Amino acid sequence: MAACEICGKRVMHGRRVTFSAERNPRLFKPNVHKLRVRLPDGTVKRVYVCTKCLKAGKVVKAVRVPKE
């Protein structure tokens, strides 16, 4: 599973609880996208970023410039 390279968010383990209180294991997966990101030094790199970091503006998306 991928993890957010900005905040380090990963898969978490938990339990699914039924109406009769039975407990079964489950996974909570982060909403991670692979994006082209512009790094502070100006280079462009593909990284995994969770949507929470993307919405908070912690990364800058790299925009493709079409060739003329």
PyMOL commands that set and color helices and strands:
alter all, ss='L'
color gray80, all
select helices_A, chain A and resi 51-56
alter helices_A, ss='H'
color red, helices_A
select strands_A, chain A and resi 12-17+23-28+32-38+44-50+60-61
alter strands_A, ss='S'
color yellow, strands_A
deselect
rebuild
show_as cartoon
